[in-house]
Amino acid sequence: MSTQPTDAANKASSNNFNRQSSLYSLAGAPAKKILKRWYSGALAFSFLLGLMAVPPSAQAQTFSVLYSFASEGDGDRPDSLIRDAAGNFYGTTYYGGSKASDGVVFKLDATGKETVLYQFKGPDGDGPDGVVRDAAGNLYGATSFGGTGCPGQHGCGTVFKLTKTGKLTVLHRFTGKADGAVPNGGLIGDAAGNLYGASGGGSGQVFKLTPAGKLIVLHRFTGGADGAGPNGGLVRDETGILYGTTMGGGDLNCSVNEIVGCGVVFKLAR
């Protein structure tokens, strides 16, 4: 029997320092453990309702399932995908793996065969949220939990590198201090090998991780007009400018479910 609901509740409880320091961190990542469990059911229900309103021309489109996750071992609750030139897909699942809760990195080839490239174990990460791939075929990503040296039994998250041979290296373990905690929304990279992402803790941070493993906070949100709780990942243009969204802050006259402000779209120039 799956223990995911209990695990999700324990992780949210063990990261209470995030609740105290930032409601946005709690809503953006720990609660994600619970929300993802119910998302599939809600999506399926809304899809069935929507079929009644779909015009015949849309129904005629060709749809096929490339792979169905069948057990904890091959992964559970897949996230975003990337694709290489050969037609292989790479992605992560938030649950599943050796502990049935920490998540996996997987590959799906053009024939629909899935290969689990790595199973997280906790200290190396827990709850991966997508990957990016470099020219050499190495994969990079962040986990919302896991790591060491952070309040709570589940850790504050990691940034990792996974080689083509399946060797995983933790590039950074979040401490819940100046570097933030519970990174979410995945990572993006540049041609120089730098990685960019966002983390919670306080009102959130946008960070850069250099190839040497040095984490630099590019912007620390105040919770005011600049936003709070970066969420949903970053995009980067050809000049190096970063763009993203926050789930809170901005117009402080707008408040929903105790989150002050209804969020912003931001631009971060060098």
N, C-alpha and C positions, 0 to 999 in steps of 0.2 A: 504493500500500500504506500502510495506516495506521501511524503511528509512535507510537501512544498508549502501548504498554508501555514503550518507551524513554523517552518523555517523562515518564511516571510515575516511572520509576526515577531519572531525572535530577533531578526535583523533590524526591524524597525525599532524594537525596544532597546536593543543594544546600542543604537546610534541616537540615543536621546539627547546627546549634546548638540546634535544637529537641530533637533526640535527646539531646544532652548536658544540656540544662537541664530537659527534661520529657519523659519517656516518654509521658505522656498526650497531649501535643501531637502527637507523631509518630503515635501510634495513632489519634488522633481525626481528623486531617486529611490529612497526606501519604499515609499508608497507604490512605486512602479512595480515592485515585486508582487503586490497584491493585484494591482490593476491589470497586469499582463495576464494573470491567471483567468480573469473574467473577460478579457478583450475578445478572445476567439469566439466565445459563445455569443457575445453581444453582436459581433460582426456577422456571424452566421444568421442570427435572427433578423438583423436589419437587411441582410442580403435577400432572404426569403420574402420579406415584405416588399422589397424593391422590385422583385421579379414581376409582380403584378402590374407595375407601371412601366416596365421596360418595353420599348417598341420592338416589333418583330425584327427589324434590321439589326438591332444590337444583339438580340438573342441568337442571330445567325453567325456571330463571330466564333472562330475556333478557339476553344479553351481546353487545356490539358494540364493535368497534375504531373509535375516532373518527379516529385518525391514526396512521400508521406512519412513523417516521423512516427516510428512505431514503438519505441521503448525509451527508457531513460538513457540507455547506453548510447544511442545515436543522437541524442539531444532532445530538448523540449522547449518550446516557445522560441522559434527562430526569429531573428531580427533582420536587418537590412542585408543586401547582397552586393558584391562587386563581381565583375566578369573580366577574364583575361582574353588575350587575342585568340586563344585556342578554343574559346567557348566554355571554359570551366568557370564555375561559380564558387565564390568563397563567402562564408558568413559565420555567424555565431548563433548559439542558442543561450538564452538566459539561464535555463535550468539544464538538468541532465548531466551525464558524465559519470565518473567513478563514484562520486558521492551523491549522485542523483539530485544535486541542488546547485552546484557551482558553475555549470555551463561548459560548453565545448566550442572549439573552432572546427569547422567542417569544410570539405570540398565536395562539390557535386559536378561530375564530369558531363560531357555532352550526351552520354547515353543514359543519364539518370542515376548513375552509381554514386552513392555517398561514401565518403571516407572521413572518419573522425581524425583530424590532424592533431588535436590536443584536448585533453580533459583537465579542467582546472581543479585544484585541490584545496584552495583556501589561502594559504600564505602567498601563493603565486597569483592570486586573483579569484574573484567570485562575481559572476554576473557580467560577462562580456557584452559589449554593445557595439557590434560591427567591427570591421577591419578595413584598413587601407593596404595597398600593395605597392612595393617599389619595383624598379626596373629589374632587379635581381630575383624577384619572386618572393622576397621576405614580406611577411604580414605584420602589421602593427595595429594595436588597439588599446582600449582602456576597459577596465572593469569597475563597476560601481562600488563593489565591496572587495574584501580580501586585502592581503598585505599584512604588515605587522607594525607595531609601534604606534597604534592609534587607539583611542578609547573605544570600548565595546569589543565583543568577541569576534566580530566579523570583519574588522578592519575598515579602512577609509577608501580603499580602491587602489588600483595600480595602472601603470602604463607598461605594455609588454611588446616584445618582438618575438616573432615565431619564424624560424628559418625554414627553408624548403625541406630540410632533413628532420623537422619536428622538434628542434631544440628551442625551448622557450627561455627568454631572458627577461627578467623584470627590470625595466629601465628606470622606473620611479615608483616608490610607495608613498602615497599621500599620508600626511601626518595629522590632518585636521587642524593644522595651525596656519601659518602664513600661506602655505601652498594650497589650502582648501581641502576638500573631501568630496567623496562620492561623485567622481566625474561622470558626466552623462552626455549623450548626443554623439558619441564617437569622436574620431580624430580625423584631421586632414593633414596632408604633408606638402612640402615644397621641394623644388629640385635640389636644394642644398641638404636635404635630409632632416630638416626641422619638422617637428610635429606640433600641431596646434589643437587646443581643445578648451573645454570649459569645465569648471568644478563648482561644487557648492561650498558651504561653510561661510558664515556671515551672510552677505547678500550675493556671494558668488564671485568668481574670478574667470578671466580669460587668460590662458597660459600658453607658453611656448616651451617645448622641450628640445634642446639642442642635441646633435649627434653625440656629443660628449656626455649627455645625461644631465645637463644642468637645466633645472626648471626655472623659468622667468615668468613672473606675473606681469602680463601686459596691461591689464586693467582690473581694478578691484571695484565692483559695483557698490554703490552707497545705499541702495534701497530707495532712493529718491527719483528725481527726474531721469537719471541715466538707466534706471531699471534695476531689477533684482531677480535672482534665480535664473541665470542663463540656461536655456533649454532648447533641444532640438538640433544641436550641432552648428557648425560654422561653415561658411563658404568663403573662398579667397579669390580675388580677381588677379589679373596678370601683373598688376603693380604691387601686389602684396597686401592690399587692403582687406581686412576681415569684416564679415557681416554676420549677424546672428539675431536671435530674439531672446527676450526674457519673459518669464511667465508672470512677473510682478513688477512693481514700480511704475514709473512714468506718471500718468495722471493719478495723483493720490486721492482724488475725489471718487475714483472708481475702485470699488472693493467687492470681491467675490469670495465667499467661504473663508473669511478672515485674512485673505491675502490682500495686502494694501497695494492698490494700483493694478491695472489690467494688462500691464506688459508693454514692451517697446520692441521696435526693430532698430538695431544699432549698426553703426559703422565705426570701425576701429582702424585708423590710419597710423602708419609708422611715424 
